[in-house]
Amino acid sequence: MENPSMDLAADRLKVRRTDFYLWRLIATALSFLFFGLGGIVLRVLIFPVISLLPGDHIVRRKRVRAVIRLAFHMHVQFMYRTGVLTFEVVGAERLGRPGQLVVANHPSLIDVVLLGSQMRDANCIVKQSLWRNPCMRGPVHAAEYISNSGSPEMLEEAADVLREGQTLIVFPEGTRTTPGKTPVFHRGAAAIAMRGAKIVTPVFISVTPSTLTKAEPWYRIPDRRFHVRLRVGADIDPARFSAEGPMPIASRRLNDHLHHLYAKEFASP
């Protein structure tokens, strides 16, 4: 004998999984289009005007980063209001402090947008290919972001900006996280922290259901709006690891500590 309540539940589930799918696909495409066009507009129209305003080099750089933060905020709001995603941020008030190294995992393509939208004046280590990207090379150059070359010079440059009192965002995996896997960090972020950070702050990013990963094209959207959660973790004092041994040993132990934190955060219940 058939159970009407079970049939009704199945019908509701089917509606939820297919409702507004076409619209979300269109909105996702528009999000990528506007992001690319926005980078060109910033490079061609906005940043040249900023360069003409009074103020020294640091003031102009802060203005550029404030504009990028606003652009990121507007982009997140567009994706939210068009039904592509929902999001929550826990502990954003502890981001953006002088000499702070912000370390985050990297589950999706929009992590840097969401995280960058929370900080008015932050530096960031970004992949080298963005310096050749016609849409992004203007913003990354004007903001004086750091190219992820992996060289010793890059490590020192990153440490220098922390010593100057800038906030620095790093995604230590170097690429997007494989879905279902614990993040695996390269030791570069820990090495930077030991050289120049006053404080290290982990940010845990989760995306449910998984989307915009390295293995997925942008048009393979999930059956429902995805939810992004950013949780700012407890601060880590690099000095406690400096006391444990020379720089290589201290960096390795800090990196191991970060691995433990992220494994614990994303362990299956």
Protein Blocks (a to p, Z undefined) as FASTA:
>chain_A
ZZfklmmmmmmmmmmmmgoklmmmmmmmmmmmmmmmmmmmmmmmmmmmmmmpgcdfklmm
mmmmmmmmmmmmmmmmmmmmnopaccddehklmgoiehiacddddfbfklmmmmmmmpfb
dcddddfklmmmmklmmmmmmnopacdehpaklmmmmmmmmmnopacdddfkopacdehi
acdddfklmmmmmmmpmbdcdddddddddehifklcfklccfbdcdddddddddddfklm
mmnocfklmmmmmmmmmmmmmmmmmgcZZ
